[in-house]
Amino acid sequence: MRSAKKAVLGLGALALAACAIAASPPQVGAGSEWTSPGGDMGKTHHSRLTAINAENVSQLGLAWEAELGTLRGQEATPVVVDGVLYTSGTTGRAYAFDAATGKELWRFEPEVDMQVNRTVCCDMVNRGLAVARGKVFVAALDGWMYALDARTGAVVWKTDFIEDRKRGDNSTGAPEIAGDVVVVGMSGAEYDVRGYVTALDLETGKLRWRWHVVPHDPKLGPQETPELEVALKTWDPNSRWDIGGGGSPWDAIAFDPETGLVIVGTGNGGPYATSKRSPAGGDNLYLASLVALDPKTGRMKWHYQETPGDNWDFTATQPMIFTRMKLDGEDRPVVLHAPKNGFLYILDRRDGKLLRANPIV
């Protein structure tokens, strides 16, 4: 019998690589706290602390470790708030540790219907959690959002945010706080889903809005939003609507406090091949796109499609960075995004205008 290796969360040294970009002014980065998977509201993954530097980095060693109780994948970036390190684990587990000592303060394991594992693409991972107003928000693999007491781990509320349990809908991404709502995507475009983003009330868990990434079969009636009526024109009327169309926004959701918008990266088409999904071709909006939504209403403000008709699973679900750059004679609030199609896109966060698209491969 093979011996089981411990799943270890090692907090010895966190190496943060910074890519210098001529920006004005630069983001301040994270300080003594790391409040989101990206570190700060700009998702810069940059720390402005200076205790670790080029002279002493070679002296770093293991500070503490913690047993997470699983052999499955671990993809979450921890967050640190008020001296407590919070992280998530497989199927949507949540953990709280004293950041200085590693002492476990509490752990939470959701009751997950493991039948969902039949339609989970890439292990039963969870990519992170959010902390706000004394609560920890984590989405379980089977699509339940849990709000936990940050001090005790007790459940404050839970909400089922899955729209169609007859399909392959599931959840692996980190939720995002946007004002008085918590925004979460979903996964499953490798199977038969129709992608969507959901916003829940921060205090009660009540559904505030839901935004669909791709249109539904026009034979079923009008689309849910005017932007989906526009999107419908970019799909073959004889598309495989029964497969859903895909577009699941399984990661890359970021709230921009400067513009007040939530920017969402959408996923691949379902199925991958455009010839099977939309035989006559078309851009198939809003697959593989950055989409800006009003967090109060869920209505789309702008979009930019990075890979029209995505035929290669390039997606637009990779992490984004918010900063400011002087381009074309103007100091602009921009979003930097590098999906799998090999380009670095720079868009104006206010209106989605493409400013640069530079090949990086």
C-alpha positions as CSV (number, residue, x, y, z in Angstrom):
1,M,0.0,0.0,0.0
2,R,1.3,3.4,-1.0
3,S,2.1,5.7,1.9
4,A,0.0,8.9,2.0
5,K,2.0,12.1,1.8
6,K,0.8,15.0,3.9
7,A,-0.7,18.0,2.2
8,V,1.3,20.8,3.6
9,L,0.7,24.5,3.5
10,G,4.2,25.9,3.8
11,L,4.6,29.5,4.8
12,G,8.4,29.7,4.6
13,A,8.9,32.4,2.0
14,L,6.5,33.9,-0.5
15,A,8.5,35.1,-3.5
16,L,6.8,37.9,-5.4
17,A,8.2,38.7,-8.8
18,A,7.5,42.2,-10.0
19,C,7.4,43.1,-13.7
20,A,8.4,46.8,-14.2
21,I,5.9,48.7,-16.3
22,A,6.1,52.4,-16.9
23,A,3.0,53.4,-15.0
24,S,2.0,56.6,-13.5
25,P,1.5,56.5,-10.6
26,P,2.3,52.9,-9.6
27,Q,-0.1,50.9,-7.4
28,V,0.8,50.9,-3.8
29,G,0.6,47.1,-3.5
30,A,-0.2,45.2,-0.3
31,G,1.1,46.2,3.1
32,S,1.0,44.1,6.3
33,E,-2.2,42.5,5.1
34,W,-2.9,40.5,2.0
35,T,-6.6,41.1,1.6
36,S,-7.4,39.3,-1.6
37,P,-5.8,36.6,-3.7
38,G,-4.1,39.4,-5.7
39,G,-2.9,41.1,-2.6
40,D,-4.6,44.4,-3.0
41,M,-7.6,45.9,-4.8
42,G,-5.5,46.3,-7.9
43,K,-4.6,42.6,-7.9
44,T,-1.0,43.6,-8.4
45,H,0.5,40.6,-6.5
46,H,3.0,43.1,-5.2
47,S,4.1,43.7,-1.6
48,R,5.5,47.1,-0.5
49,L,7.1,45.6,2.6
50,T,10.8,45.8,2.8
51,A,11.9,43.4,5.6
52,I,12.8,40.7,3.0
53,N,15.3,42.1,0.5
54,A,18.1,40.9,-1.8
55,E,20.6,40.8,1.1
56,N,18.7,38.5,3.4
57,V,16.4,36.5,1.1
58,S,18.9,33.6,1.2
59,Q,18.4,33.3,5.0
60,L,14.7,32.5,4.7
61,G,13.5,29.2,6.1
62,L,10.3,27.4,7.1
63,A,8.3,29.3,9.7
64,W,5.5,26.9,10.2
65,E,3.4,24.3,8.3
66,A,-0.2,23.0,8.6
67,E,-1.9,19.8,7.8
68,L,-4.9,20.4,5.5
69,G,-6.2,16.8,5.6
70,T,-6.3,16.1,1.8
71,L,-4.3,14.6,-1.0
72,R,-6.0,16.7,-3.7
73,G,-4.9,19.8,-5.5
74,Q,-4.3,23.0,-3.6
75,E,-4.5,26.2,-5.8
76,A,-5.8,28.9,-3.4
77,T,-3.7,31.9,-2.6
78,P,-4.1,32.7,1.2
79,V,-5.4,36.1,2.4
80,V,-4.2,37.8,5.6
81,V,-6.6,40.0,7.6
82,D,-6.1,41.3,11.1
83,G,-3.3,38.8,11.8
84,V,-5.2,35.8,10.6
85,L,-4.3,33.8,7.5
86,Y,-7.3,32.4,5.7
87,T,-7.2,29.9,2.9
88,S,-9.5,27.5,1.1
89,G,-8.9,23.9,0.0
90,T,-10.4,21.0,-2.0
91,T,-14.2,21.1,-2.5
92,G,-14.4,24.5,-0.8
93,R,-13.0,23.8,2.6
94,A,-11.9,26.8,4.6
95,Y,-9.1,27.2,7.2
96,A,-8.0,30.0,9.6
97,F,-4.5,30.2,11.2
98,D,-2.7,32.6,13.4
99,A,-0.4,34.1,10.7
100,A,2.5,34.5,13.1
101,T,2.5,31.1,14.8
102,G,0.6,28.8,12.4
103,K,-1.9,27.8,15.2
104,E,-5.1,26.6,13.7
105,L,-8.0,28.7,14.8
106,W,-10.8,26.8,13.0
107,R,-11.5,24.8,9.9
108,F,-14.7,24.4,7.9
109,E,-15.8,21.5,5.6
110,P,-18.9,22.0,3.5
111,E,-21.4,19.2,2.9
112,V,-20.7,18.6,-0.8
113,D,-22.8,16.4,-3.0
114,M,-19.9,14.4,-4.5
115,Q,-22.0,13.5,-7.6
116,V,-20.8,16.8,-8.9
117,N,-17.3,15.3,-9.3
118,R,-18.6,13.5,-12.5
119,T,-18.5,16.8,-14.3
120,V,-15.6,18.6,-12.7
121,C,-12.8,19.3,-15.2
122,C,-9.5,19.6,-13.4
123,D,-9.5,18.2,-9.9
124,M,-11.7,19.2,-7.0
125,V,-9.7,22.4,-6.4
126,N,-10.8,25.7,-4.9
127,R,-9.0,28.9,-6.0
128,G,-9.6,31.1,-3.0
129,L,-11.9,32.9,-0.6
130,A,-12.9,36.5,0.3
131,V,-13.0,38.3,3.7
132,A,-15.2,41.3,4.5
133,R,-17.4,42.7,7.3
134,G,-16.4,40.0,9.7
135,K,-17.2,37.2,7.4
136,V,-15.3,34.7,5.2
137,F,-17.0,33.8,1.9
138,V,-16.2,30.5,0.2
139,A,-17.9,28.7,-2.7
140,A,-18.2,24.9,-2.4
141,L,-17.6,22.7,-5.4
142,D,-21.3,21.9,-5.8
143,G,-22.3,25.6,-6.0
144,W,-23.2,26.6,-2.5
145,M,-21.9,29.9,-1.2
146,Y,-21.1,30.0,2.5
147,A,-20.7,33.0,4.7
148,L,-18.7,32.1,7.8
149,D,-18.0,34.0,11.0
150,A,-14.4,35.1,10.6
151,R,-13.7,34.5,14.3
152,T,-15.2,31.0,14.7
153,G,-15.9,29.5,11.3
154,A,-19.6,29.1,12.1
155,V,-22.0,29.3,9.2
156,V,-23.8,32.7,9.1
157,W,-25.7,31.9,5.9
158,K,-25.5,29.7,2.8
159,T,-27.0,30.0,-0.6
160,D,-27.4,27.6,-3.6
161,F,-26.3,29.7,-6.6
162,I,-26.4,27.0,-9.2
163,E,-28.9,27.7,-11.9
164,D,-29.3,24.2,-13.5
165,R,-28.3,21.1,-11.7
166,K,-29.2,18.9,-14.6
167,R,-26.1,20.3,-16.4
168,G,-22.4,20.2,-15.4
169,D,-22.5,23.4,-13.4
170,N,-20.0,23.5,-10.5
171,S,-17.8,26.1,-8.7
172,T,-14.0,26.2,-8.3
173,G,-13.2,30.0,-8.3
174,A,-12.7,32.6,-5.7
175,P,-15.6,35.0,-4.9
176,E,-15.1,38.7,-5.1
177,I,-16.5,41.5,-2.8
178,A,-18.1,44.4,-4.7
179,G,-19.7,46.9,-2.4
180,D,-22.6,45.2,-0.7
181,V,-22.6,42.0,-2.9
182,V,-20.4,39.0,-3.2
183,V,-19.8,38.0,-6.9
184,V,-19.0,34.5,-7.9
185,G,-18.6,32.7,-11.2
186,M,-19.0,29.0,-12.0
187,S,-17.2,26.2,-13.9
188,G,-18.0,23.5,-16.4
189,A,-17.7,24.7,-20.0
190,E,-15.8,21.5,-20.8
191,Y,-19.1,19.8,-20.5
192,D,-22.6,21.2,-21.2
193,V,-23.0,24.5,-19.3
194,R,-24.2,27.9,-20.1
195,G,-21.9,30.3,-18.3
196,Y,-23.1,32.9,-15.8
197,V,-22.0,35.2,-13.0
198,T,-24.0,35.5,-9.8
199,A,-24.2,38.3,-7.2
200,L,-25.5,37.6,-3.6
201,D,-26.3,40.1,-0.9
202,L,-23.3,40.3,1.5
203,E,-25.5,40.2,4.7
204,T,-28.2,37.8,3.8
205,G,-27.1,35.7,0.8
206,K,-30.1,36.6,-1.2
207,L,-29.8,36.5,-5.0
208,R,-29.3,40.1,-6.2
209,W,-28.7,39.4,-9.9
210,R,-27.4,36.9,-12.4
211,W,-25.7,37.7,-15.8
212,H,-25.4,35.1,-18.5
213,V,-22.3,34.9,-20.7
214,V,-23.9,33.5,-23.9
215,P,-27.4,33.5,-25.3
216,H,-29.9,30.7,-25.0
217,D,-31.8,29.0,-27.8
218,P,-33.9,31.8,-29.4
219,K,-36.8,29.3,-29.8
220,L,-37.2,29.6,-26.0
221,G,-38.1,33.3,-26.2
222,P,-36.4,36.6,-25.6
223,Q,-32.9,36.7,-24.1
224,E,-32.5,37.9,-20.5
225,T,-30.7,41.1,-21.3
226,P,-30.4,43.5,-24.3
227,E,-26.7,42.6,-24.6
228,L,-27.6,39.0,-25.1
229,E,-29.9,39.9,-28.0
230,V,-26.8,41.6,-29.5
231,A,-24.7,38.5,-28.8
232,L,-27.2,36.2,-30.4
233,K,-26.4,37.8,-33.8
234,T,-22.8,36.5,-33.5
235,W,-24.0,32.8,-33.2
236,D,-25.3,30.4,-35.9
237,P,-29.1,30.2,-35.4
238,N,-28.6,26.4,-35.7
239,S,-26.0,26.3,-32.9
240,R,-25.8,23.4,-30.5
241,W,-28.0,25.2,-27.9
242,D,-28.6,21.9,-26.2
243,I,-24.9,21.8,-25.1
244,G,-25.1,25.2,-23.5
245,G,-22.5,27.3,-25.3
246,G,-20.0,27.4,-22.5
247,G,-18.3,30.6,-21.4
248,S,-18.1,29.7,-17.7
249,P,-16.2,32.4,-15.7
250,W,-14.3,30.1,-13.4
251,D,-11.7,32.6,-12.2
252,A,-10.7,36.2,-13.0
253,I,-13.4,38.3,-11.3
254,A,-12.1,41.6,-10.0
255,F,-13.9,44.7,-8.5
256,D,-12.5,48.0,-9.6
257,P,-13.2,50.6,-6.9
258,E,-12.0,53.5,-9.1
259,T,-14.7,52.9,-11.8
260,G,-17.2,51.0,-9.6
261,L,-17.3,48.1,-12.1
262,V,-16.8,44.4,-11.7
263,I,-14.6,43.0,-14.5
264,V,-15.1,39.4,-15.4
265,G,-13.0,37.1,-17.6
266,T,-15.2,34.6,-19.4
267,G,-14.3,31.1,-20.5
268,N,-14.1,28.8,-23.5
269,G,-16.9,27.7,-25.7
270,G,-18.7,24.5,-25.3
271,P,-17.8,22.4,-27.2
272,Y,-14.3,23.7,-27.9
273,A,-14.6,23.4,-31.7
274,T,-16.5,26.3,-33.3
275,S,-17.5,24.0,-36.2
276,K,-19.5,21.9,-33.7
277,R,-20.7,24.7,-31.5
278,S,-21.7,27.3,-34.1
279,P,-21.4,25.6,-37.5
280,A,-21.7,28.8,-39.5
281,G,-19.0,30.5,-37.4
282,G,-19.3,33.9,-35.8
283,D,-17.6,35.6,-32.9
284,N,-19.8,33.8,-30.4
285,L,-20.1,36.6,-27.9
286,Y,-19.3,36.8,-25.0
287,L,-16.9,33.9,-25.0
288,A,-13.2,34.6,-24.1
289,S,-13.9,38.2,-23.2
290,L,-13.4,40.8,-20.5
291,V,-16.8,42.0,-19.5
292,A,-17.5,45.0,-17.2
293,L,-20.7,44.7,-15.1
294,D,-22.4,47.2,-12.8
295,P,-22.3,45.4,-9.4
296,K,-25.6,47.0,-8.3
297,T,-27.6,45.8,-11.3
298,G,-25.6,43.2,-13.1
299,R,-26.0,45.1,-16.4
300,M,-23.0,45.1,-18.8
301,K,-21.2,48.4,-19.3
302,W,-18.6,47.3,-21.8
303,H,-16.9,44.2,-23.3
304,Y,-13.8,43.3,-25.2
305,Q,-13.5,39.9,-26.8
306,E,-9.8,38.7,-26.8
307,T,-10.4,35.6,-28.9
308,P,-13.4,35.9,-31.3
309,G,-15.1,32.5,-31.8
310,D,-12.6,30.9,-29.4
311,N,-11.7,27.6,-31.2
312,W,-8.7,26.7,-29.0
313,D,-9.7,26.9,-25.3
314,F,-7.7,30.2,-25.0
315,T,-10.4,31.6,-22.6
316,A,-10.0,35.0,-20.8
317,T,-10.1,33.6,-17.3
318,Q,-6.5,34.4,-16.3
319,P,-5.8,37.0,-13.5
320,M,-5.9,40.7,-14.3
321,I,-4.1,43.7,-12.9
322,F,-5.4,47.2,-12.4
323,T,-3.0,50.1,-12.6
324,R,-2.6,53.5,-14.3
325,M,-0.5,54.2,-17.4
326,K,0.3,57.2,-19.5
327,L,-0.7,56.2,-23.0
328,D,-1.4,58.3,-26.0
329,G,-0.8,61.5,-24.0
330,E,-3.4,60.6,-21.3
331,D,-3.0,59.2,-17.8
332,R,-5.5,56.3,-17.9
333,P,-6.9,53.7,-15.5
334,V,-6.1,50.4,-17.3
335,V,-6.5,46.7,-16.9
336,L,-3.6,44.5,-18.0
337,H,-4.6,41.0,-19.1
338,A,-2.6,38.1,-20.7
339,P,-4.8,35.2,-21.7
340,K,-3.6,32.0,-23.4
341,N,-3.7,33.4,-26.9
342,G,-0.2,34.9,-26.4
343,F,-1.0,38.7,-26.2
344,L,-0.8,41.2,-23.4
345,Y,-3.9,43.4,-23.7
346,I,-4.1,46.9,-22.2
347,L,-7.7,48.2,-21.9
348,D,-9.1,51.4,-20.5
349,R,-11.1,50.4,-17.4
350,R,-13.6,53.1,-17.9
351,D,-14.9,52.0,-21.3
352,G,-13.0,48.9,-22.4
353,K,-11.2,50.7,-25.2
354,L,-8.3,48.7,-26.5
355,L,-5.1,50.7,-26.0
356,R,-2.4,48.0,-26.8
357,A,-2.3,44.4,-27.8
358,N,1.3,43.2,-27.7
359,P,2.4,39.7,-28.5
360,I,4.4,38.1,-25.7
361,V,5.1,34.7,-27.3
